[in-house]
């Protein structure tokens, strides 16, 4: 049983009290990009912020934003 995956979601954030969590998702994703920028690309050091984004954002959005970042046309934070 030690190999079981512990499923968690992002902690409650009082900045986003409404049921529509799209802005919360956008912010969490950009916090992850900011973490990468601050740690010079240390994805292991930014694992927790990436996990928060993955837990609240639809997979399609994450994939789209990852592709946009790779292509250099992501509208959010730049790294």
Secondary structure per residue as TSV (DSSP state, phi and psi in degrees):
chain	resnum	aa	ss	phi	psi
A	1	X	-	360.0	-12.4
A	2	X	T	-67.7	-20.0
A	3	X	T	-86.9	2.2
A	4	X	-	-69.7	143.3
A	5	X	-	-81.6	127.7
A	6	X	-	-87.9	114.8
A	7	X	-	-88.4	123.9
A	8	X	-	-135.0	163.1
A	9	X	-	-123.6	173.1
A	10	X	-	-62.6	144.6
A	11	X	-	-64.5	157.3
A	12	X	-	-59.3	137.1
A	13	X	-	-123.5	113.4
A	14	X	T	-63.2	-11.6
A	15	X	T	-71.4	-16.4
A	16	X	-	-129.2	75.1
A	17	X	-	-81.0	-12.2
A	18	X	S	-83.6	166.0
A	19	X	S	-73.5	-27.7
A	20	X	-	-75.4	113.5
A	21	X	-	-104.3	16.6
A	22	X	H	-64.3	-40.0
A	23	X	H	-67.9	-36.1
A	24	X	H	-61.6	-44.0
A	25	X	H	-59.6	-50.5
A	26	X	H	-58.1	-43.3
A	27	X	H	-65.8	-44.0
A	28	X	H	-62.5	-41.3
A	29	X	H	-62.8	-45.1
A	30	X	H	-69.1	-29.6
A	31	X	H	-64.8	-34.9
A	32	X	H	-67.2	-44.0
A	33	X	H	-62.2	-41.7
A	34	X	H	-62.4	-39.6
A	35	X	H	-61.7	-43.8
A	36	X	H	-59.7	-41.0
A	37	X	H	-64.9	-44.1
A	38	X	H	-68.2	-32.1
A	39	X	T	-100.4	11.6
A	40	X	T	56.6	43.2
A	41	X	S	87.0	16.0
A	42	X	-	-76.4	89.6
A	43	X	T	-66.3	-29.9
A	44	X	T	-67.5	-38.2
A	45	X	T	-71.0	-19.5
A	46	X	T	-107.0	15.7
A	47	X	H	-56.5	-43.4
A	48	X	H	-63.9	-42.6
A	49	X	H	-69.0	-34.9
A	50	X	H	-65.3	-41.1
A	51	X	H	-62.1	-40.7
A	52	X	H	-61.1	-44.4
A	53	X	H	-64.2	-44.0
A	54	X	H	-64.3	-30.0
A	55	X	H	-78.4	-21.7
A	56	X	H	-112.0	-21.4
A	57	X	S	-94.3	144.3
A	58	X	-	-62.4	142.7
A	59	X	H	-55.5	-37.1
A	60	X	H	-62.4	-38.7
A	61	X	H	-66.8	-45.2
A	62	X	H	-59.7	-46.9
A	63	X	H	-60.7	-44.0
A	64	X	H	-62.3	-46.9
A	65	X	H	-67.3	-37.2
A	66	X	H	-61.9	-43.6
A	67	X	H	-64.4	-42.1
A	68	X	H	-63.6	-38.8
A	69	X	H	-63.3	-43.5
A	70	X	H	-63.6	-36.7
A	71	X	H	-81.1	-11.3
A	72	X	T	84.4	15.1
A	73	X	-	-123.5	29.6
A	74	X	-	-73.0	129.9
A	75	X	S	-77.9	-6.9
A	76	X	S	-91.9	-149.3
A	77	X	-	-61.5	146.6
A	78	X	-	-101.9	139.6
A	79	X	-	-135.3	360.0
